[in-house]
Each structure stands twice: as C-alpha cells, then as structure tokens.
Amino acid sequence: MKCTEVASSSLVTLTAQLTLASEKRRNASKEALCVEETVTGRAKEPVLHVIVDFPFLVLLISGGHSLLALVRGPTDFRLLGESRDDAPGEALDKVARYLKLRDHPDCQGFSGGRAIEHLAKKGDPKAFPFPFQLAKYRDCSFSFSGLKDRAYRTIIRMEREYG
C-alpha cells in the first residue's frame, strides 16, 4: 500500500471517528464536530473536548506517517501534504539508536522519540542548528529523512572530534 493510500485511509478513518463523535454529541449546529483526545497508554479518559465546525485543517502526525488535509465534511477532504519519505517516528527512533539512548540512565524503557524529547528539555535548542530541508518546495508535504541524515552526520562528526 502506497503512503498516499495509507494517509488517505487514515484520514477517512479519522474523519469517520470524528463524525461518529459528533453524532453522539450533536447539541450544537448540524455541522459541529466534537473531537475527543485521549491519553495513549492510559485509561481512555477524555482530556479535551472541542467543538469544530467544517471546514477545518487536520494535521495528523504519528510514528508511521504524517498528513495535512482540509476537511470540508465527513467524506469531503483535500489532502494538502503528506510524508515524502521517512516517517517521523522512524526518523526519531533511528537518531535515538545512533545516539545509543537506550543505554542512557534517564531513558530506560523510553521509545526513541520520547527519549529525545526527555533529554532535549535539558539541552540548548541552539546548540546544533538544523536548516529547514523543505524550504525550497512550495507544497505542504513533510520530509524527515533530511533531519535524520543531518543528525547522523552531526553525531559522526562529534564522535570524531570528541571521541
């Protein structure tokens, strides 16, 4: 299945779930939508309730892919952008492996992305400037391979310089 097909089916599924939520909570306008966000890995208690009217933009970023779409209705949407190459989670997991974060005492049991986020909170956001790789494109697609490759090259350079 192509990335576009996965992204489109994910958007259809997401829109269908949002539509079902709106059917259950239809106390606003006919086109109102209730989005329920739950905390992954914990009890499925709603942590946020928002009424969203059509049209709206949806940004779906997961470990496996990402997409940006304009949603005009439950079955009417336009895909504006999606992952061009590596998925966000794949890129973060590989960078975490390059850095050997599974061995870091503060990151035991963390996924790659969670380990990077945890340690980044303690770091200097300006220590390693990374340019925006897609600045030359005039669309809304995402690329994470450039970020992953730049991180890898930076890690190799730092290992050579500092051992």
C-alpha positions as CSV (number, residue, x, y, z in Angstrom):
1,M,0.0,0.0,0.0
2,K,1.4,3.4,-1.0
3,C,2.0,6.2,1.5
4,T,-0.8,8.2,-0.2
5,E,-3.2,5.3,0.3
6,V,-2.3,4.8,3.9
7,A,-2.6,8.6,4.6
8,S,-5.9,8.8,2.8
9,S,-7.3,5.7,4.6
10,S,-6.1,7.2,7.9
11,L,-7.8,10.5,7.1
12,V,-11.1,8.7,6.2
13,T,-10.9,6.7,9.4
14,L,-10.1,9.8,11.5
15,T,-12.9,11.7,9.8
16,A,-15.3,8.8,10.3
17,Q,-14.4,8.6,14.0
18,L,-14.8,12.4,14.4
19,T,-18.2,12.2,12.6
20,L,-19.4,9.4,15.0
21,A,-18.3,11.6,17.9
22,S,-20.3,14.5,16.5
23,E,-23.4,12.2,16.0
24,K,-23.3,11.3,19.7
25,R,-22.9,14.9,20.9
26,R,-25.0,16.8,18.4
27,N,-26.1,19.6,20.7
28,A,-24.6,22.5,18.7
29,S,-25.1,23.2,15.0
30,K,-25.7,20.4,12.4
31,E,-22.1,20.7,11.2
32,A,-20.5,20.8,14.6
33,L,-17.9,18.2,15.5
34,C,-16.6,17.0,18.8
35,V,-13.0,16.0,18.9
36,E,-12.0,13.7,21.8
37,E,-8.3,13.5,22.6
38,T,-7.3,10.6,24.8
39,V,-4.0,9.9,26.6
40,T,-2.3,7.0,24.8
41,G,-1.4,4.1,27.0
42,R,-3.5,5.1,29.9
43,A,-7.2,4.9,30.8
44,K,-9.2,6.3,27.9
45,E,-10.5,9.3,29.8
46,P,-11.2,12.4,27.6
47,V,-8.8,15.1,28.3
48,L,-10.0,17.7,25.8
49,H,-13.4,18.5,24.2
50,V,-13.6,20.9,21.4
51,I,-16.4,21.8,19.0
52,V,-15.0,22.2,15.5
53,D,-17.0,23.5,12.6
54,F,-16.4,22.5,8.9
55,P,-14.2,23.3,7.2
56,F,-11.1,22.7,9.3
57,L,-7.5,21.7,8.8
58,V,-6.3,18.4,10.3
59,L,-2.6,17.7,11.0
60,L,-2.1,14.0,11.6
61,I,1.4,13.1,12.8
62,S,2.1,9.6,14.0
63,G,5.1,7.4,14.2
64,G,4.2,5.9,10.9
65,H,3.2,8.8,8.7
66,S,2.0,12.4,8.6
67,L,-0.5,14.3,6.6
68,L,-2.2,17.7,6.4
69,A,-5.7,18.0,4.9
70,L,-8.5,20.4,4.5
71,V,-11.7,18.7,5.8
72,R,-14.9,20.2,4.3
73,G,-17.2,17.4,5.6
74,P,-17.3,13.9,6.9
75,T,-16.4,12.4,3.5
76,D,-15.2,15.6,1.7
77,F,-11.5,16.4,2.2
78,R,-8.5,17.5,0.2
79,L,-5.0,16.1,1.0
80,L,-2.6,19.1,1.1
81,G,0.6,17.3,2.1
82,E,2.0,14.1,3.5
83,S,5.2,12.3,4.3
84,R,7.6,12.4,1.4
85,D,10.0,9.7,2.8
86,D,10.8,8.6,6.3
87,A,8.0,8.7,8.9
88,P,8.6,10.9,12.0
89,G,8.8,8.0,14.4
90,E,11.1,6.1,12.2
91,A,13.5,9.1,12.0
92,L,13.4,9.7,15.7
93,D,14.0,6.0,16.5
94,K,17.0,5.9,14.2
95,V,18.5,9.0,15.7
96,A,18.0,7.6,19.2
97,R,19.8,4.4,18.1
98,Y,22.6,6.4,16.6
99,L,22.9,8.2,20.0
100,K,22.6,4.9,21.9
101,L,19.9,6.5,24.1
102,R,18.6,3.0,25.2
103,D,21.8,2.9,27.4
104,H,21.2,6.4,28.9
105,P,20.1,6.0,32.5
106,D,17.4,8.6,32.2
107,C,15.8,6.9,29.1
108,Q,15.3,3.3,30.2
109,G,12.2,1.9,28.6
110,F,11.6,5.0,26.5
111,S,10.8,5.0,22.8
112,G,13.3,6.9,20.6
113,G,11.1,9.9,20.3
114,R,10.3,10.1,24.0
115,A,14.0,9.7,24.9
116,I,15.0,12.5,22.6
117,E,12.2,14.8,23.9
118,H,13.1,14.0,27.5
119,L,16.8,14.9,27.0
120,A,16.1,17.8,24.8
121,K,14.2,19.6,27.6
122,K,17.5,19.8,29.4
123,G,19.5,20.9,26.4
124,D,20.3,24.0,24.5
125,P,17.9,24.4,21.5
126,K,20.5,26.4,19.6
127,A,23.5,24.1,20.1
128,F,23.0,22.3,16.8
129,P,21.3,24.4,14.2
130,F,19.5,22.3,11.6
131,P,18.2,24.1,8.4
132,F,14.7,23.5,7.1
133,Q,15.2,20.9,4.4
134,L,12.0,21.6,2.5
135,A,12.3,25.3,2.3
136,K,12.8,25.0,-1.5
137,Y,9.5,23.2,-2.0
138,R,6.2,25.1,-2.4
139,D,3.8,22.5,-1.0
140,C,2.7,21.2,2.3
141,S,4.5,17.8,2.4
142,F,6.8,16.6,5.1
143,S,10.3,15.1,5.0
144,F,12.1,13.6,7.9
145,S,14.9,11.8,6.1
146,G,16.9,15.1,5.8
147,L,16.6,15.7,9.5
148,K,17.7,12.1,10.3
149,D,20.6,12.3,7.9
150,R,21.7,15.6,9.3
151,A,21.6,14.3,12.8
152,Y,23.6,11.2,11.8
153,R,26.3,13.4,10.1
154,T,26.4,15.6,13.2
155,I,26.8,12.6,15.5
156,I,29.6,11.1,13.4
157,R,31.4,14.5,13.3
158,M,31.1,14.9,17.1
159,E,32.3,11.4,17.7
160,R,35.4,12.1,15.5
161,E,36.1,15.4,17.3
162,Y,35.4,14.3,20.9
163,G,35.7,10.5,20.8
